């Protein structure tokens, strides 16, 4: 009786083991079927297909678009502000240039010395304050005039325009051409390098800026500020009310 029981116990153990093995096999088959029914080859990471180009470039594209929008917003804000400030900036720069030219012109006008070695000495004849003066002059006939009168320049804009203009069909030489070419028959020489003088165009312009800045001529009579005043007729005689013409 005991050997029969031992055989039955072994049979039960074998049966349970067979069932377990069968269940494991079934589970393995099911797992294979879920993975496509067949095992895929093991591909090294370096040889596996990478992400699509769209996926790779999306982050860079979004970054470029973001920076582009930022620059658009910046320029859309900055350009109108710059444009609105431009007239004021231009006026300021022009005023600065005129002031600098005036300072240089004052040096050109003064007599050359140790402190101002670049002076052209206009003040030697026209006076340190451009008030006029005298100088020795020998005319074409060989006659020497020890005190030839030299006109003042502090009121030259009451007599001359800056540029040469035509009055009644005749040219009226302006300040620039007078400085450049000089005046025949007077001590005034030519100062422009175009006429064998020592000054270039910028230096002459600087000198004109200085002369304009020291004028004691009223604005309503200043031909340098308003050349059209030269062509206006002089006021006629006035009459008192009730008087005779």
KESESE-38744 format. One line per 3 residues: number of its first residue (from 1); their letters; for each residue z, y, x of C-alpha. Coordinates in nm, 4 decimals, padded with zeros to 6 digits, m for minus. Each point is the difference from the previous one (the first is absolute). Example, Ala and Ser with C-alpha at 12.3 -4.5 7.8 and 13.67 -1.06 7.14 Angstrom:
1) as) 00.7800:m00.4500:01.2300; m00.0660:00.3440:00.1370
//
This chain:
1) xxx) 00.0000:00.0000:00.0000; 00.0845:00.2469:00.2788; m00.3340:m00.0463:00.1875
4) xxx) m00.1848:00.0837:m00.3223; 00.1963:00.3204:m00.0428; m00.0733:00.0991:00.3603
7) xxx) m00.3725:m00.0520:m00.0545; 00.0098:00.2117:m00.3158; 00.1737:00.2847:00.1841
10) xxx) m00.2633:m00.0042:00.2726; m00.2736:00.0015:m00.2608; 00.1529:00.3020:m00.1687
13) xxx) 00.0232:00.1869:00.3303; m00.3611:m00.0809:00.0817; m00.1119:00.1051:m00.3448
16) xxx) 00.1805:00.3340:00.0283; m00.1452:00.0549:00.3460; m00.3498:m00.0779:m00.1255
19) xxx) 00.0377:00.2388:m00.2888; 00.1199:00.2761:00.2383; m00.2943:m00.0561:00.2319
22) xxx) m00.2387:00.0056:m00.2949; 00.1450:00.3246:m00.1294; m00.0306:00.1567:00.3461
25) xxx) m00.3641:m00.1075:00.0201; m00.0720:00.1455:m00.3426; 00.1658:00.3272:00.1001
28) xxx) m00.2111:00.0156:00.3195; m00.3190:m00.0584:m00.1968; 00.0928:00.2734:m00.2465
31) xxx) 00.0679:00.2457:00.2840; m00.3395:m00.0754:00.1530; m00.1706:00.0559:m00.3326
34) xxx) 00.1655:00.3411:m00.0352; m00.1248:00.1034:00.3447; m00.3592:m00.0812:m00.0863
37) xxx) 00.0016:m00.3692:00.0081; m00.0547:m00.0265:00.3735; 00.1767:00.1267:00.3116
40) xxx) m00.1481:00.3125:00.1626; m00.0450:00.0224:00.3755; 00.2617:00.1914:00.1938
43) xxx) m00.1798:00.3232:00.1180; 00.1595:00.2087:00.2782; 00.1141:00.3470:m00.1127
46) xxx) m00.2499:00.1729:00.2297; m00.2904:m00.1793:m00.1661; 00.1064:00.0428:m00.3602
49) xxx) m00.1991:00.2445:m00.2177; 00.1536:00.3464:00.0006; 00.0513:00.2399:m00.2914
52) xxx) m00.3008:00.1656:m00.1590; m00.1312:00.3288:00.1442; 00.1068:00.1854:m00.3119
55) xxx) 00.3579:m00.1175:00.0490; m00.0004:00.0926:00.3685; m00.1575:00.3456:m00.0495
58) xxx) 00.1871:00.1050:m00.3129; 00.3032:00.1366:00.1858; m00.2140:00.1955:00.2488
61) xxx) m00.2229:00.1315:m00.2782; 00.2984:00.1151:m00.2020; 00.1418:00.1724:00.3091
64) xxx) m00.3258:00.1854:00.0692; m00.0297:00.1082:m00.3624; 00.3581:00.1250:00.0051
67) xxx) m00.0520:00.2089:00.3156; m00.3275:00.1332:m00.1385; 00.1714:00.1189:m00.3162
70) xxx) 00.2738:00.1620:00.2095; m00.2576:00.1926:00.2071; m00.1856:00.1062:m00.3150
73) xxx) 00.3210:00.1386:m00.1500; 00.0848:00.1766:00.3289; m00.3390:00.1707:00.0382
76) xxx) m00.0194:00.0818:m00.3709; 00.3290:00.1899:00.0439; m00.0527:00.1453:00.3483
79) xxx) m00.3567:00.1319:m00.0336; 00.0686:00.2357:m00.2964; 00.3085:00.1369:00.1782
82) xxx) m00.2013:00.0515:00.3206; m00.2818:00.1678:m00.1953; 00.2398:00.2372:m00.1782
85) xxx) 00.1601:00.1029:00.3304; m00.3337:00.0424:00.1819; m00.0685:00.3665:m00.0977
88) xxx) 00.3465:00.1065:00.1156; m00.0393:m00.1993:00.3196; m00.3387:00.1584:00.0707
91) xxx) 00.1355:00.3512:m00.0527; 00.2950:m00.0727:00.2272; m00.2269:m00.1374:00.2720
94) xxx) m00.2349:00.2981:m00.0275; 00.2897:00.2470:00.0240; 00.1316:m00.1877:00.3037
97) xxx) m00.3414:00.0077:00.1692; m00.0352:00.3753:m00.0613; 00.3497:00.0639:00.1358
100) xxx) m00.0741:m00.2045:00.3119; m00.3341:00.1790:00.0462; 00.1759:00.3368:m00.0382
103) xxx) 00.2526:m00.0908:00.2684; m00.2773:m00.1030:00.2370; m00.1974:00.3158:m00.0817
106) xxx) 00.2995:00.2137:00.0947; 00.0008:m00.1686:00.3417; m00.3736:00.0549:00.0440
109) xxx) 00.0374:00.3690:m00.0947; 00.2822:00.0668:00.2463; m00.0413:00.0853:00.3666
112) xxx) 00.0065:m00.2958:00.2366; 00.3267:m00.0305:00.1969; 00.2390:m00.2652:00.1260
115) xxx) 00.1375:m00.0653:m00.3478; m00.3434:00.0035:m00.1619; m00.2546:m00.1134:00.2594
118) xxx) m00.2661:m00.0643:m00.2668; m00.0169:00.3550:m00.1372; m00.3448:00.1623:m00.0121
121) xxx) 00.1412:00.3520:00.0215; m00.1283:00.1580:m00.3239; 00.3237:00.2023:m00.0031
124) xxx) m00.1017:00.1693:00.3252; m00.2505:00.2183:m00.1875; 00.1048:m00.0275:m00.3647
127) xxx) 00.3734:00.0375:00.0651; 00.2814:m00.2572:m00.0128; 00.0388:00.0556:m00.3749
130) xxx) m00.3752:00.0390:m00.0582; 00.0644:00.3692:m00.0621; m00.2960:00.1094:00.2121
133) xxx) m00.0136:00.1713:00.3383; m00.2308:00.1130:00.2765; m00.1720:m00.1602:00.2974
136) xxx) m00.2253:00.1054:00.2842; m00.3672:m00.0634:m00.0728; m00.3265:00.0607:00.1855
139) xxx) m00.2951:00.0350:m00.2356; m00.3618:m00.0997:00.0602; m00.0756:00.3418:00.1459
142) xxx) 00.2602:m00.0551:00.2718; 00.2417:00.2501:m00.1482; 00.3643:m00.1046:00.0275
145) xxx) 00.2261:00.0861:m00.2905; 00.3602:m00.0438:00.1188; 00.1532:m00.0071:m00.3479
148) xxx) m00.2540:m00.1543:m00.2303; 00.1584:m00.0314:m00.3485; 00.0519:m00.3577:m00.1161
151) xxx) 00.0427:m00.0543:m00.3773; 00.3123:m00.1463:m00.1550; m00.0210:m00.3539:m00.1336
154) xxx) 00.3073:00.0085:m00.2214; m00.2166:00.1613:m00.2702; m00.3379:m00.1531:00.0868
157) xxx) m00.0130:m00.1845:m00.3352; m00.0222:00.3402:m00.1658; m00.3327:00.0568:00.1772
160) xxx) m00.1576:m00.3416:00.0615; m00.0289:m00.3363:m00.1664; 00.0567:m00.3168:00.1998
163) xxx) m00.3594:m00.1150:m00.0257; m00.3091:00.2161:00.0329; m00.1246:00.1157:m00.3422
166) xxx) m00.2964:00.1939:m00.1265; 00.0593:00.3462:m00.1435; m00.2924:00.1924:m00.1520
169) xxx) m00.2412:m00.2353:00.1697; 00.1542:00.0492:00.3428; 00.2325:m00.2441:00.1806
172) xxx) 00.3533:00.1243:00.0511; 00.1370:m00.1915:00.2981; 00.3272:m00.1750:m00.0756
175) xxx) 00.3051:m00.0678:00.2129; m00.1135:m00.3457:00.1128; m00.3396:00.1130:00.1286
178) xxx) 00.1569:00.3043:00.1652; 00.2395:m00.2215:00.1957; m00.2701:m00.2522:00.0826
181) xxx) m00.2794:00.2401:00.1023; 00.1865:00.3164:00.0921; m00.1364:00.3510:m00.0635
184) xxx) m00.2759:00.1515:00.2127; 00.0815:00.3384:00.1494; 00.3769:m00.0553:m00.0283
187) xxx) 00.2666:m00.1698:00.2142; 00.0053:m00.2903:m00.2504; m00.1514:m00.3025:00.1817
190) xxx) m00.1178:m00.3277:m00.1507; 00.2824:m00.2542:m00.0174; m00.1784:m00.3095:m00.1300
193) xxx) m00.1213:m00.2730:00.2340; m00.3226:00.0213:m00.2014; m00.0536:00.3426:00.1569
196) xxx) 00.1383:m00.0753:00.3465; 00.3561:00.0854:m00.1028; 00.3245:m00.1918:00.0651
199) xxx) 00.1067:m00.0980:m00.3560; m00.1059:m00.2973:m00.2092; m00.0438:00.0062:m00.3780
202) xxx) 00.3524:m00.1259:m00.0712; 00.1591:00.2660:00.2180; m00.2016:00.2697:m00.1742
205) xxx) 00.1096:m00.1367:m00.3384; 00.3611:00.0023:00.1210; m00.0384:00.3621:00.1083
208) xxx) m00.1442:00.0950:m00.3411; 00.2919:m00.1749:m00.1740; 00.2405:00.2072:00.2087
211) xxx) m00.1799:00.3264:m00.0758; m00.0005:m00.0737:m00.3731; 00.3748:m00.0713:00.0139
214) xxx) 00.0897:00.3423:00.1503; m00.2059:00.2229:m00.2320; 00.1709:00.3040:m00.1482
217) xxx) m00.2836:00.0451:m00.2515; 00.0895:m00.0286:m00.3716; m00.1290:m00.3154:m00.1660
220) xxx) m00.2220:00.2039:m00.2302; m00.1814:00.1424:00.3029; 00.0102:m00.3032:00.2270
223) xxx) m00.3568:m00.1115:00.0629; 00.1153:m00.3108:00.1870; 00.1698:m00.1285:m00.3146
226) xxx) m00.2711:00.1178:m00.2409; m00.3416:00.0735:00.1595; m00.1408:00.1040:m00.3401
229) xxx) 00.1962:00.3248:00.0262; m00.2603:00.1190:00.2514; m00.2710:00.0115:m00.2679
232) xxx) 00.2092:00.1803:m00.2604; m00.0924:00.3657:m00.0482; 00.2512:00.2560:00.1074
235) xxx) 00.1879:00.1629:m00.2899; m00.1586:00.3229:m00.1162; 00.1754:00.3340:m00.0404
238) xxx) 00.2631:00.0085:m00.2682; 00.0429:00.2757:m00.2570; 00.3103:00.1162:m00.1766
241) xxx) 00.0104:m00.0190:m00.3796; m00.1693:00.3023:m00.1495; m00.1427:00.1065:00.3342
244) xx) m00.3600:00.0540:00.0880; m00.2141:m00.2836:00.1408
//
